[in-house]
């Protein structure tokens, strides 16, 4: 599975090692209690429909980039700070990435989840 940023010059992988948080427990835990995540890692939260989705960084000791997607388009992008970061936006899919991985991704651009 991959998370791919679609650009005018071609596709750019944002994550090639991807986990899916598709249950209540995995979505509730997210990245909590991990010491770090490697470059190329992504955690995808799929939801059944678009609604306001919140993220918090409680018990996450490293910064991350977060993307809120609606129908494969970036609705919001934010860098969340370790321990204290918070974000909220409308989404049907949320993607968490290592800090810096979403550089160059803008609101309105296409990001897809490839289930290879």
N, C-alpha and C positions, 0 to 999 in steps of 0.2 A: 504494500500500500504506500502511496505517495501523496503529498500535498504539493500542488503545482500552481505557480503564479503564471497566468497567461499574459504575455506581453506582445507588443507589435513585432518585436524581433525574435520571438519564439518563446517556448515554455521554459520556465526557470523553476527547478525543484526547490521548495522551501523545506521539505522534510522527506526523508526516504526511509526512516525507521519510525513507523506510526502505530500508535495504540489507539483503540477506540473505547471511549467511556460511554457505554450504551445501557448501563444499568444504574439503578438508584445509588448503590454503594460506590461504584466506580466514578459516577458523576459527582457524588458528594465528596469523595476523597481527592479527586483530581491529582494534582502534583504534591499534595501535602505529605510531609514526613520524608520526602526524598532529599538527599544531600545535594544532588545536581542532576542535570540532564545533559546528554552528549549533543554535540553539534549534529544536525541532521535529524533530530528527534522531533516528533510532533504528537500531541494528544488531541484527538478529535472528539467533540461532543455532538453527536447528531440528535436532533429533536424532531418530533412529528410535525411541527409547524412553527411558523415565525411568531415570536413573542419576545418580551423583554427578558434578557438573560443576564444574570449577575455573576461576576467572578470576584473572589477575594484571595489574598495572598497569606492568610493566616497559616502558620506552620510551613511556609514555603521560603527557604532561606536564600533564594536567588531571584534575580529579575527575569521576567519573561516578556515576550511580545504576544499579544492576543489579537485575534481577528474574529469579528462577528460577521457571519455571512448570511445573506438572504438570497435564495435561488442562485447560488454560485457567485454572487457579487459581494464585494467587501462593503458592509454597511458601516463598520467602525474598525479602527485600528488603534491600539494603545499599548504603550510600554507600562507594565505593572511592576512596581518596586517590591523587593523582598519584604516579607512580613506585613507591610502596611498598604500595599497597592489594592485598589478596588476599581472595577469597571462594570459598566452596565450599558447594554444597547440591544436593539431588536435583532434577533437572529433565529435561523432554523438550524444553523451549525456554528459551533464555536471551535476555534483552533488555537491551541497554546503551543508556542515555539520558544526555543532559546532566545534570549535577548539579542537583538541585532538581526535575527533571521528574516524578519519581515521588512527590513530596510528596503525602500523603493516600492513598496506595495501601497497603493493609494485607494482611498474610498472610491467605490464605483468600478474598480477593476475586477477582473475575473480571477477566482481562485477555485480550483477543483480538487476533489479527492479522488484519486485513481485507485480503484480496488483491483490491482493487478492479479 
